[in-house]
Amino acid sequence: MCISSHKAVKASRFDLMYRTLTVVSCNGCMEPLIAFCHLREERIRTHERMIMVQTSSGIRSTVWLSLLHGCLFFIADSGTDAPDSSTDMSSRQFKAEFLHEWQGTPDAPYFDPSTPRNITGLVGHPVRLLCRVKNLQNRTVSWVRHRDIHLLTVGRYTYTSDQRFEAQHKPRSEEWALRIRSPQRRDSGQYECQISTTPPPETTILSGSELFIQKESTINLTCIVRHTPEPPTSITWSHGEQLVMGLREEVINFDSARGGISLVTEKGLKSTSRLLIQRAKASDAGIYTCGPNNAPQAAIR
């Protein structure tokens, strides 16, 4: 395997958890390639793109950090005394020692290596992908479909319009599963279990869980959506079981039999949706729910 150009590692939203040692042959490469997927957490930062390493046997090398196909690659500088990649024994020894010395901090979360990685399912029959994480602490587990880098789940919540996918987790359990109902052949491929260092998506409605409004006054509800991978494409307000308004534009004036309803949204790192109902009356009482398409719902009574 040869790499002709190296892509610098940028700060990532996720701390990827590497768990498989990869031995790479590099016949004809100008630079020895030292590659592995790490057993424990390694946080990748931009100022760590080039580092000097030395194993317990005294081998020293300057290496560049690169990400490729979900693995962390250490590419040795050709001007250093890195091991000759044409010698399998030397190459494997270097990688094994390097992996041992970069185990990470003892309290860092890590994947259980005994978890099955290759799962075979039958078309039309539910299949369950399991991810077991030790010492998770306050981190969040996510499932991502590799072929289109689509975020499927975050924690216990599912973030895809395909209702066949479901996040499964029991409280105080180390297992975080992705369940696929009625899988099809097109669902074959790689699914990545990741550990996030950022808070999970959150939806809140200002004014707490209850709000008291006088008759004939204006109902003003503000919904705030935070920590989403991208701004929500839609935010839906509902009153009881009845749809109030579905939002896909920045400003919508809703003309219904009720009348006097308007909604304004602002999208960004923190998205805000404001629902205004003029001249409140008794039939307006009840539960109002704000539902972004990529974050959990929030409700107020």
ABEGO torsion letter per residue (X at the ends): XBBABBBBBBBBABBBBBABBBBBBBBGBABBBBBBBBABBBBBBAAAABBBBBBAAGBBBBBBBBBBGGBBBBBBBAABABBBAABAAAAAAAAAAAAAAAAEBAABBBBBAABBABBBBBBGBBBBBBBBBBGAEABBBBBBBAAAGBBABBEABBBBABAABBBBBBBGBABBBBBBBGBBAAABEBBBBBBBABBBBBBBBBGEABBBBBBGBBBBBBBBBBGBABBBABBBBBBEABBABBBABABBBBBBAAEGBBBBBBBEABBBBBBBBBGBBAAABEBBBBBBAABBBBBBX
